[in-house]
Amino acid sequence: MAKDPWTDPDPQRGDFDAELTAADPRDAQVVEAGSGGKVTIVVSLEGEDAKRLQRIAAERGQRPGEVVAALLRDA
C-alpha cells in the first residue's frame, strides 16, 4: 500500500515537492529553519458557517478568532 504524506504521521523530505512545484510562487514564502518563522492560517467563512461561528463565540464570551484558534490547538 502506498504511503499518503497528507495522513502519514512522519512525512519525509520530498513528499510535497509536486504540490510545491505546482503552487504559484506568490502563495508561498521560503523561510530558513530556526529563523523564528511563524505559520499564519487565514480562515474565511460566510453564510450559515459564519453565523454559527459567531454564535459559538458569543456563547463562549470569545471573539471568533479565539474560537478558531482553540479548535486548531485541540485538533
Phi and psi in radians as a Rosetta constraint file:
Dihedral C 1 N 2 CA 2 C 2 CIRCULARHARMONIC -1.295 0.35
Dihedral N 2 CA 2 C 2 N 3 CIRCULARHARMONIC 2.527 0.35
Dihedral C 2 N 3 CA 3 C 3 CIRCULARHARMONIC -1.313 0.35
Dihedral N 3 CA 3 C 3 N 4 CIRCULARHARMONIC 2.546 0.35
Dihedral C 3 N 4 CA 4 C 4 CIRCULARHARMONIC -1.961 0.35
Dihedral N 4 CA 4 C 4 N 5 CIRCULARHARMONIC 1.868 0.35
Dihedral C 4 N 5 CA 5 C 5 CIRCULARHARMONIC -1.076 0.35
Dihedral N 5 CA 5 C 5 N 6 CIRCULARHARMONIC -0.376 0.35
Dihedral C 5 N 6 CA 6 C 6 CIRCULARHARMONIC -1.252 0.35
Dihedral N 6 CA 6 C 6 N 7 CIRCULARHARMONIC -0.440 0.35
Dihedral C 6 N 7 CA 7 C 7 CIRCULARHARMONIC -2.010 0.35
Dihedral N 7 CA 7 C 7 N 8 CIRCULARHARMONIC -0.184 0.35
Dihedral C 7 N 8 CA 8 C 8 CIRCULARHARMONIC -1.179 0.35
Dihedral N 8 CA 8 C 8 N 9 CIRCULARHARMONIC 2.276 0.35
Dihedral C 8 N 9 CA 9 C 9 CIRCULARHARMONIC -1.189 0.35
Dihedral N 9 CA 9 C 9 N 10 CIRCULARHARMONIC -0.218 0.35
Dihedral C 9 N 10 CA 10 C 10 CIRCULARHARMONIC -2.353 0.35
Dihedral N 10 CA 10 C 10 N 11 CIRCULARHARMONIC 1.241 0.35
Dihedral C 10 N 11 CA 11 C 11 CIRCULARHARMONIC -1.092 0.35
Dihedral N 11 CA 11 C 11 N 12 CIRCULARHARMONIC 2.600 0.35
Dihedral C 11 N 12 CA 12 C 12 CIRCULARHARMONIC -1.886 0.35
Dihedral N 12 CA 12 C 12 N 13 CIRCULARHARMONIC 2.819 0.35
Dihedral C 12 N 13 CA 13 C 13 CIRCULARHARMONIC -0.945 0.35
Dihedral N 13 CA 13 C 13 N 14 CIRCULARHARMONIC 2.302 0.35
Dihedral C 13 N 14 CA 14 C 14 CIRCULARHARMONIC 1.627 0.35
Dihedral N 14 CA 14 C 14 N 15 CIRCULARHARMONIC -0.208 0.35
Dihedral C 14 N 15 CA 15 C 15 CIRCULARHARMONIC -1.022 0.35
Dihedral N 15 CA 15 C 15 N 16 CIRCULARHARMONIC -0.529 0.35
Dihedral C 15 N 16 CA 16 C 16 CIRCULARHARMONIC -1.965 0.35
Dihedral N 16 CA 16 C 16 N 17 CIRCULARHARMONIC 0.292 0.35
Dihedral C 16 N 17 CA 17 C 17 CIRCULARHARMONIC -1.022 0.35
Dihedral N 17 CA 17 C 17 N 18 CIRCULARHARMONIC -0.725 0.35
Dihedral C 17 N 18 CA 18 C 18 CIRCULARHARMONIC -1.102 0.35
Dihedral N 18 CA 18 C 18 N 19 CIRCULARHARMONIC -0.736 0.35
Dihedral C 18 N 19 CA 19 C 19 CIRCULARHARMONIC -1.154 0.35
Dihedral N 19 CA 19 C 19 N 20 CIRCULARHARMONIC -0.707 0.35
Dihedral C 19 N 20 CA 20 C 20 CIRCULARHARMONIC -1.185 0.35
Dihedral N 20 CA 20 C 20 N 21 CIRCULARHARMONIC -0.630 0.35
Dihedral C 20 N 21 CA 21 C 21 CIRCULARHARMONIC -1.178 0.35
Dihedral N 21 CA 21 C 21 N 22 CIRCULARHARMONIC -0.644 0.35
Dihedral C 21 N 22 CA 22 C 22 CIRCULARHARMONIC -1.363 0.35
Dihedral N 22 CA 22 C 22 N 23 CIRCULARHARMONIC -0.332 0.35
Dihedral C 22 N 23 CA 23 C 23 CIRCULARHARMONIC -1.252 0.35
Dihedral N 23 CA 23 C 23 N 24 CIRCULARHARMONIC 2.595 0.35
Dihedral C 23 N 24 CA 24 C 24 CIRCULARHARMONIC -1.233 0.35
Dihedral N 24 CA 24 C 24 N 25 CIRCULARHARMONIC 2.211 0.35
Dihedral C 24 N 25 CA 25 C 25 CIRCULARHARMONIC -0.962 0.35
Dihedral N 25 CA 25 C 25 N 26 CIRCULARHARMONIC -0.436 0.35
Dihedral C 25 N 26 CA 26 C 26 CIRCULARHARMONIC -1.226 0.35
Dihedral N 26 CA 26 C 26 N 27 CIRCULARHARMONIC -0.271 0.35
Dihedral C 26 N 27 CA 27 C 27 CIRCULARHARMONIC -1.649 0.35
Dihedral N 27 CA 27 C 27 N 28 CIRCULARHARMONIC 0.045 0.35
Dihedral C 27 N 28 CA 28 C 28 CIRCULARHARMONIC -2.386 0.35
Dihedral N 28 CA 28 C 28 N 29 CIRCULARHARMONIC 2.664 0.35
Dihedral C 28 N 29 CA 29 C 29 CIRCULARHARMONIC -2.320 0.35
Dihedral N 29 CA 29 C 29 N 30 CIRCULARHARMONIC 2.242 0.35
Dihedral C 29 N 30 CA 30 C 30 CIRCULARHARMONIC -1.555 0.35
Dihedral N 30 CA 30 C 30 N 31 CIRCULARHARMONIC 2.239 0.35
Dihedral C 30 N 31 CA 31 C 31 CIRCULARHARMONIC -2.227 0.35
Dihedral N 31 CA 31 C 31 N 32 CIRCULARHARMONIC 2.296 0.35
Dihedral C 31 N 32 CA 32 C 32 CIRCULARHARMONIC -1.170 0.35
Dihedral N 32 CA 32 C 32 N 33 CIRCULARHARMONIC 2.511 0.35
Dihedral C 32 N 33 CA 33 C 33 CIRCULARHARMONIC -1.026 0.35
Dihedral N 33 CA 33 C 33 N 34 CIRCULARHARMONIC 2.458 0.35
Dihedral C 33 N 34 CA 34 C 34 CIRCULARHARMONIC 1.340 0.35
Dihedral N 34 CA 34 C 34 N 35 CIRCULARHARMONIC 0.181 0.35
Dihedral C 34 N 35 CA 35 C 35 CIRCULARHARMONIC -1.542 0.35
Dihedral N 35 CA 35 C 35 N 36 CIRCULARHARMONIC 0.034 0.35
Dihedral C 35 N 36 CA 36 C 36 CIRCULARHARMONIC 1.396 0.35
Dihedral N 36 CA 36 C 36 N 37 CIRCULARHARMONIC 0.291 0.35
Dihedral C 36 N 37 CA 37 C 37 CIRCULARHARMONIC -1.095 0.35
Dihedral N 37 CA 37 C 37 N 38 CIRCULARHARMONIC 2.703 0.35
Dihedral C 37 N 38 CA 38 C 38 CIRCULARHARMONIC -2.171 0.35
Dihedral N 38 CA 38 C 38 N 39 CIRCULARHARMONIC 2.713 0.35
Dihedral C 38 N 39 CA 39 C 39 CIRCULARHARMONIC -1.791 0.35
Dihedral N 39 CA 39 C 39 N 40 CIRCULARHARMONIC 2.301 0.35
Dihedral C 39 N 40 CA 40 C 40 CIRCULARHARMONIC -2.016 0.35
Dihedral N 40 CA 40 C 40 N 41 CIRCULARHARMONIC 2.218 0.35
Dihedral C 40 N 41 CA 41 C 41 CIRCULARHARMONIC -1.944 0.35
Dihedral N 41 CA 41 C 41 N 42 CIRCULARHARMONIC 2.183 0.35
Dihedral C 41 N 42 CA 42 C 42 CIRCULARHARMONIC -1.751 0.35
Dihedral N 42 CA 42 C 42 N 43 CIRCULARHARMONIC 2.147 0.35
Dihedral C 42 N 43 CA 43 C 43 CIRCULARHARMONIC -1.949 0.35
Dihedral N 43 CA 43 C 43 N 44 CIRCULARHARMONIC 2.246 0.35
Dihedral C 43 N 44 CA 44 C 44 CIRCULARHARMONIC -2.142 0.35
Dihedral N 44 CA 44 C 44 N 45 CIRCULARHARMONIC 2.124 0.35
Dihedral C 44 N 45 CA 45 C 45 CIRCULARHARMONIC -2.166 0.35
Dihedral N 45 CA 45 C 45 N 46 CIRCULARHARMONIC 2.646 0.35
Dihedral C 45 N 46 CA 46 C 46 CIRCULARHARMONIC -2.593 0.35
Dihedral N 46 CA 46 C 46 N 47 CIRCULARHARMONIC 2.932 0.35
Dihedral C 46 N 47 CA 47 C 47 CIRCULARHARMONIC 1.113 0.35
Dihedral N 47 CA 47 C 47 N 48 CIRCULARHARMONIC -2.418 0.35
Dihedral C 47 N 48 CA 48 C 48 CIRCULARHARMONIC -1.091 0.35
Dihedral N 48 CA 48 C 48 N 49 CIRCULARHARMONIC -0.621 0.35
Dihedral C 48 N 49 CA 49 C 49 CIRCULARHARMONIC -1.106 0.35
Dihedral N 49 CA 49 C 49 N 50 CIRCULARHARMONIC -0.721 0.35
Dihedral C 49 N 50 CA 50 C 50 CIRCULARHARMONIC -1.136 0.35
Dihedral N 50 CA 50 C 50 N 51 CIRCULARHARMONIC -0.701 0.35
Dihedral C 50 N 51 CA 51 C 51 CIRCULARHARMONIC -1.128 0.35
Dihedral N 51 CA 51 C 51 N 52 CIRCULARHARMONIC -0.720 0.35
Dihedral C 51 N 52 CA 52 C 52 CIRCULARHARMONIC -1.078 0.35
Dihedral N 52 CA 52 C 52 N 53 CIRCULARHARMONIC -0.789 0.35
Dihedral C 52 N 53 CA 53 C 53 CIRCULARHARMONIC -1.076 0.35
Dihedral N 53 CA 53 C 53 N 54 CIRCULARHARMONIC -0.739 0.35
Dihedral C 53 N 54 CA 54 C 54 CIRCULARHARMONIC -1.093 0.35
Dihedral N 54 CA 54 C 54 N 55 CIRCULARHARMONIC -0.701 0.35
Dihedral C 54 N 55 CA 55 C 55 CIRCULARHARMONIC -1.132 0.35
Dihedral N 55 CA 55 C 55 N 56 CIRCULARHARMONIC -0.789 0.35
Dihedral C 55 N 56 CA 56 C 56 CIRCULARHARMONIC -1.073 0.35
Dihedral N 56 CA 56 C 56 N 57 CIRCULARHARMONIC -0.769 0.35
Dihedral C 56 N 57 CA 57 C 57 CIRCULARHARMONIC -1.078 0.35
Dihedral N 57 CA 57 C 57 N 58 CIRCULARHARMONIC -0.765 0.35
Dihedral C 57 N 58 CA 58 C 58 CIRCULARHARMONIC -1.097 0.35
Dihedral N 58 CA 58 C 58 N 59 CIRCULARHARMONIC -0.724 0.35
Dihedral C 58 N 59 CA 59 C 59 CIRCULARHARMONIC -1.106 0.35
Dihedral N 59 CA 59 C 59 N 60 CIRCULARHARMONIC -0.583 0.35
Dihedral C 59 N 60 CA 60 C 60 CIRCULARHARMONIC -1.538 0.35
Dihedral N 60 CA 60 C 60 N 61 CIRCULARHARMONIC -0.152 0.35
Dihedral C 60 N 61 CA 61 C 61 CIRCULARHARMONIC 1.224 0.35
Dihedral N 61 CA 61 C 61 N 62 CIRCULARHARMONIC 0.562 0.35
Dihedral C 61 N 62 CA 62 C 62 CIRCULARHARMONIC -2.165 0.35
Dihedral N 62 CA 62 C 62 N 63 CIRCULARHARMONIC 2.975 0.35
Dihedral C 62 N 63 CA 63 C 63 CIRCULARHARMONIC -1.500 0.35
Dihedral N 63 CA 63 C 63 N 64 CIRCULARHARMONIC 2.702 0.35
Dihedral C 63 N 64 CA 64 C 64 CIRCULARHARMONIC -0.943 0.35
Dihedral N 64 CA 64 C 64 N 65 CIRCULARHARMONIC -0.688 0.35
Dihedral C 64 N 65 CA 65 C 65 CIRCULARHARMONIC -1.088 0.35
Dihedral N 65 CA 65 C 65 N 66 CIRCULARHARMONIC -0.594 0.35
Dihedral C 65 N 66 CA 66 C 66 CIRCULARHARMONIC -1.199 0.35
Dihedral N 66 CA 66 C 66 N 67 CIRCULARHARMONIC -0.640 0.35
Dihedral C 66 N 67 CA 67 C 67 CIRCULARHARMONIC -1.134 0.35
Dihedral N 67 CA 67 C 67 N 68 CIRCULARHARMONIC -0.804 0.35
Dihedral C 67 N 68 CA 68 C 68 CIRCULARHARMONIC -1.081 0.35
Dihedral N 68 CA 68 C 68 N 69 CIRCULARHARMONIC -0.755 0.35
Dihedral C 68 N 69 CA 69 C 69 CIRCULARHARMONIC -1.063 0.35
Dihedral N 69 CA 69 C 69 N 70 CIRCULARHARMONIC -0.724 0.35
Dihedral C 69 N 70 CA 70 C 70 CIRCULARHARMONIC -1.133 0.35
Dihedral N 70 CA 70 C 70 N 71 CIRCULARHARMONIC -0.719 0.35
Dihedral C 70 N 71 CA 71 C 71 CIRCULARHARMONIC -1.093 0.35
Dihedral N 71 CA 71 C 71 N 72 CIRCULARHARMONIC -0.726 0.35
Dihedral C 71 N 72 CA 72 C 72 CIRCULARHARMONIC -1.170 0.35
Dihedral N 72 CA 72 C 72 N 73 CIRCULARHARMONIC -0.704 0.35
Dihedral C 72 N 73 CA 73 C 73 CIRCULARHARMONIC -1.102 0.35
Dihedral N 73 CA 73 C 73 N 74 CIRCULARHARMONIC -0.650 0.35
Dihedral C 73 N 74 CA 74 C 74 CIRCULARHARMONIC -1.419 0.35
Dihedral N 74 CA 74 C 74 N 75 CIRCULARHARMONIC -0.242 0.35
